[in-house]
Amino acid sequence: MSTAEISSSSPSYKCSQLIAKRFVRSASPLNFRMVGVKSGTWVCPLICLLYLLAFIQVEGDNVPITLLKSAVAEGAVCLDGSPPAYNLAPGSGSGANNWLVFVEGGGWCSTVNECLERKDTFRGSSDHMPPQSFSGMLGGVQKSNPDFYNWNRVKIRYCDGASFTGDVEKVDPATGLHFRGARVWRAIMKDLLAKGMNKAQNALLGGCSAGGLTTILHCDSFRSLLPASATVKCFSDAGYFIDAKDISGVDSIQSFYSDVVNLHGSANNLPSSCTSRLQASKCFFPQNVVATMKTPLFILNAAYDQWQIDHILVPSSADPKNTWGNCKLDIKKCSSDQLQKLQGFRTTFLNALPGAGSSSTGMFILSCHTHCQSGDLDTWFSDDSPRIDNTLCENFITRIRKWEFHANWEAVETEAVGDWYFGRSSAIRKIDCPYPCNSSCRKVATASMED
């Protein structure tokens, strides 16, 4: 049999080199030789696929779960009474003393029945939590997560149903429900500090959806736990839930959050800078909290956030005939009247954001119809991830991070980013144009609302 080398001009060869460059990071071209194959048209693509699968496996390896069984004696438990949990991928090299703590999302429960529905699932019990693999912002591959891949990366599992704010001592024996989210938070923080976070040089607290709200609510207290010399900041992905009326003119979300706060006994665990001015349920809305936050915050959110449109603007109670059903699933199927209401919601959302004078708050507000972006490699750091003015959110945060976390970084980044970090002018703000101007949103237009 003859041995033929694949032509360097063939698509198969180019495919192999792309895989080598992107995933294997080979310093020299790969030299594939095929026995008995003249063109290699099917063999090389197969090799490309194998390399891709190998990369995905590395990116998606399961991260061990830690169960804090000792915390049960302190009453720090999930809804069902099981121990708190988190996943930790230890840092290494230059990231050994840096910590990325990411809070899982998953909505809230505002009634006993809603909490009972969660109790025997991973949303309410560590006994039912599936294995976790890290990707996106938590990924451990340098190529796809260049700034945080070697940090201590933690995912806090969400099992209390109130963004880690509840604390009710009494447990109703009829339901067996424990409303102890605040104790869970303190127990996990205590354990992470003992594992080295007390020596953190840099730390970023982040989260998605209900976890993004958790980040905002606990941001300042998180900062107070770490060394004064540490650089500590917070990042909320799809966690900026606004106080807005639904299409029928009712304050549905306000009523919902009020029920959450009352059921879980959350009032004493919400930021006092807010509760000293407003009723506790109002302090579940970030717009009432961020103005008095002391720790720098970055907000990543969609102006047409899927969850907010589905639950704040058009909850089922405001649309009994489900006339918005198709529109809520796919913004491209909205009628002109529905689009007008969505544009009005976008305006309300933008008005609820911190003002331009907030020098410690950065933001990246897309006009996509999506929910949560930092946990998925495709929407966090890929060639066709959503952009604003041709800027990826990851790249945007990367530029900010290089100023924030590297004192000796050469002044090659934009002046605006330096101004944001050093407080010389207003915050860095990337706010997208109204739908449908951003063509990069096509990738996430029908993204899953799972958080």
Stockholm file with secondary structure:
# STOCKHOLM 1.0

chainA/1-451         MSTAEISSSSPSYKCSQLIAKRFVRSASPLNFRMVGVKSGTWVCPLICLLYLLAFIQVEGDNVPITLLKSAVAEGAVCLDGSPPAYNLAPGSGSGANNWLVFVEGGGWCSTVNECLERKDTFRGSSDHMPPQSFSGMLGGVQKSNPDFYNWNRVKIRYCDGASFTGDVEKVDPATGLHFRGARVWRAIMKDLLAKGMNKAQNALLGGCSAGGLTTILHCDSFRSLLPASATVKCFSDAGYFIDAKDISGVDSIQSFYSDVVNLHGSANNLPSSCTSRLQASKCFFPQNVVATMKTPLFILNAAYDQWQIDHILVPSSADPKNTWGNCKLDIKKCSSDQLQKLQGFRTTFLNALPGAGSSSTGMFILSCHTHCQSGDLDTWFSDDSPRIDNTLCENFITRIRKWEFHANWEAVETEAVGDWYFGRSSAIRKIDCPYPCNSSCRKVATASMED
#=GR chainA/1-451 SS CCEEECCTTSHHHHHHHHHIIIIICCSSCCCCEEESCSSCTTHHHHHHHHHHHHHHHHHTCEECEEECGGGGGGTCCCTTSCCCEEEEECCCGGGTTEEEEEECCCCCCCSHHHHHHHHTSTTTCGGGCCCEECCGGGCCCTTTSTTTTTSEEEEECCCSSSTTCCCCCCCCTTTCCCCCHHHHHHHHHHHHHHTTGGGCSEEEEEEETHHHHHHHHHHHHHHHHSCTTSEEEEEEESCCCCCCCCTTSCCHHHHHHHHHHHHHTCGGGSCHHHHTTSCGGGGGSGGGTGGGCCSCEEEEEETTCHHHIIIIISCGGGCTTCTTHHHHHCGGGCCHHHHHHHHHHHHHHHHHSCCTTCTTEEEEEECCSCSCCTTCHHHHSSTTSCEETTEEHHHHHHHHHHHHHCTTCCSCSCHHHHHHHHTSSSCCEEECCSTTSCGGGGGGTTCCCCC
#=GC SS_cons         CCEEECCTTSHHHHHHHHHIIIIICCSSCCCCEEESCSSCTTHHHHHHHHHHHHHHHHHTCEECEEECGGGGGGTCCCTTSCCCEEEEECCCGGGTTEEEEEECCCCCCCSHHHHHHHHTSTTTCGGGCCCEECCGGGCCCTTTSTTTTTSEEEEECCCSSSTTCCCCCCCCTTTCCCCCHHHHHHHHHHHHHHTTGGGCSEEEEEEETHHHHHHHHHHHHHHHHSCTTSEEEEEEESCCCCCCCCTTSCCHHHHHHHHHHHHHTCGGGSCHHHHTTSCGGGGGSGGGTGGGCCSCEEEEEETTCHHHIIIIISCGGGCTTCTTHHHHHCGGGCCHHHHHHHHHHHHHHHHHSCCTTCTTEEEEEECCSCSCCTTCHHHHSSTTSCEETTEEHHHHHHHHHHHHHCTTCCSCSCHHHHHHHHTSSSCCEEECCSTTSCGGGGGGTTCCCCC
//
